[in-house]
Amino acid sequence: MKKNLLRIAGIVMCFLLLAGTFACSKQQIQTGDVDQDLTTEDLDIKGTVLFTIDNSNYTEEMMSSIRAITSAFMSEYPNVKVVVEASSRTTFPNRISSGDIGDVFWCDENDVNNYHYNHNALMPLDGYLKPMDINMGDVYTGAIDCGRYDGRLYMVPRNIGLTTLMYNADMLREAGIMFDNKVATPWEEFKDLCRRVTVIGDDGKAEQMGFAVRLWWDVVWQMFFRAYGGEWVDSKEHKITITDSAEVMRGIQEMYDGVMEGWLYPTDQSISGSVASRMSKIAYGDANFPQIAFQHCVSFSLLDAYGKNYATYDVDWDFCPFPAFENHTVSAGATGYVVYNRTKNPDASAAFALYFLTENGQRAYHSQLGGDVPLLKSLAEDDFWMSKNERWRDKNYSAFVAYTDNTRPATAVVQCPYEVASVLSNTNMQSLWNNVLSGRADLQTAFEKMQQQANEKWALLG
């Protein structure tokens, strides 16, 4: 009996030791701290890297870019095997918690914030920049800033998404309008162009309009909020300053006036009343491209789809920069890749993530059909990343890399705490504009209420 008890006790002890070892291994956090005197050759870049991509809306064209960059990386680092797996981003939080997410995985700006602050799951990568000889002076700051938190770099962008416009060249020509699509048209001139092409019928309903844009999208409203030198957030004093700033409110008034004057179509708004009645003939969507002169180009990756929509109506179209306000800023967004801070292979994982900041990595990724706009200044004039569709080869792709020195992060969460940014969410901003444009709320009062709610949230955070 005594021997059996001792045997059982021994088994239990072994089990506990093994469990403890597993728990410690699972919880070991990689700090990303690297001796700055090391070089690439000194790092332990070998082994297997599990690369988790988001397959929520991936196409075969997009997968070609993934295959190209992993192949190029393994050619340069033959001691590393990159294994690609596809998974919906909706599964990432649970996979992070269970510890089976890839060593390197996909993120957007909001995800980086969430996984860094709420999951403590990301390894900082700035410590590897010097040893890996990454030329940060060649990287667009508007993209790299999308992955910075607390002064550290957590997400390596794969591209830069500069806010641009697509325009109906036929409509402008018919109105006798010629403009330089290589430069940003000053806002006052742009408004005049939009007014000139807007047509209101005898019934008071618009038959074509100058400008279609999402007023509620943080990518867009931040440019208007900063248009006259104001700032909507004071990160030092920890407060939102929308209605405190006359300059910010002036930018907001421009948005409102454009809609009320009838030349600005507020995309994706559920509104009622006189404004809705005036726009009722323009149920904006794929079928109404010929009715809009300028529209926001949502994503470079949707270029082919947009082009085909224009082509359906035999409309000549092109790109141009977003118009320039007195204080000219351009929203820039980026998605990219992060390194799981429980990885057992930190050097190889960091090397693969940072490969997106090299010329070879960018060429491999963006030369495919699923590519996007490269984030290195030195590649801006090359044509390898431009559309592979011969029908669109003559378009003004320079718009996607224009005014990169004026870029600011496109998402609010990069500039204030998540809890505060959630008050200014796209959903809440959309609801605010619905109420204002339907006449159910006053512009000033609506933004005062939003500012107050945001600052109450910030005050609770200490």
Secondary structure, DSSP 4 states (H G I P E B T S, - for coil): -HHHHHHHHHHHHHHHHHHHHHHHHHHPPP-----TT--GGGS---EEEEEEEE-SS--HHHHHHHHHHHHHHHHH-TTEEEEEEEE-GGGHHHHHHHT-S-SEEEE-HHHHHHHHHTT--B---GGGTTTTT--GGGB-HHHHGGGEETTEE--EES--EE-EEEEEHHHHHHTT----TTSPPBHHHHHHHHHHH-EE-TTS-EEEEEEEE-TT-HHHHHHHHTTTS--SEETTTTEE-TTT-HHHHHHHHHHHHHHHHTSEEETT----SHHHHHTTT---SGGGGGGEEEEEE--GGGHHHHHHHHHHTT--EEEEEPPB-SS--EEEE--EEEEBTT-S-HHHHHHHHHGGGSHHHHHHHHTSTT-----BGGGTT-STTS-S-GGGTTS-GGGGGTTGGGEEESSGGGTS-HHHHHHT-HHHHHHHHHHHHTTSS-HHHHHHHHHHHHHHHHHHH-
